[in-house]
Amino acid sequence: MGHRLTKITTRGGDKGITSLATGERVSKDHGRIHALGDVDELNSCIGMIKAELIETDLMYRLLEEVQHQLFDVGAELATATSRGKIPTFTAMLEESIAAINEELPPLKEFILPGGSRPSACCHLARSVCRRAERTLVTLIADEQQPSEEQAHPEQESKQSSKMELQIYLNRLSDLLFVIARTIARGDSEKEIEWGVGAENDLY
């Protein structure tokens, strides 16, 4: 297998144009590039969480698997082609969410993002994940084909693969939320509920 990156500085994007994996040249403010950038930022945020955890920790290993999955998400966005992996990834997230949430006390109110540093990093990653999901929703709407073209199997397949990515990101934000709660409890951090005691602290 050849090297993926043989040259870092190419100057190919100096005029605000970049290439998708298909070779297509598009503006750097293209919706697909925005989606790729948000997924890249999300992956970096997850790296920040991992930097605060122990490598043998279950949450560390789970988040590392998610990072690998996000590269597959990026590959599908860059090629506009489904590799058929995303539904399996989503199922894994759902199983993990159910297992982790079972160990957490039920929530009576919204909680304020924060707690320990890794917990706060989780909340930051969760909010970036939500943005990536919104960006993808916009991309899906922008690339929606007219109804007569939508009936074509190839167009339907492309729309279906983008919806799979959207669902995946939706589940991932849920996973990051329960991981944030788990880490906070492991660090003996109290979860601050929205509005509870705020007036007394200020006045």
Secondary structure, 3 states (H helix, E strand, C coil): CCCCCCCCCCCCCCCCEEECCCCCEEECCCHHHHHHHHHHHHHHHHHHHHHCCCCCCHHHHHHHHHHHHHHHHHHHHHHCCCCCCHHHHHHHHHHHHHHHHCCCCCCCCCECCCCCHHHHHHHHHHHHHHHHHHHHHHHHHHCCCCHHHHCCHHHHHHHHHHHHHHHHHHHHHHHHHHHHHHHHHHCCCCCCECCCCHHHHHC
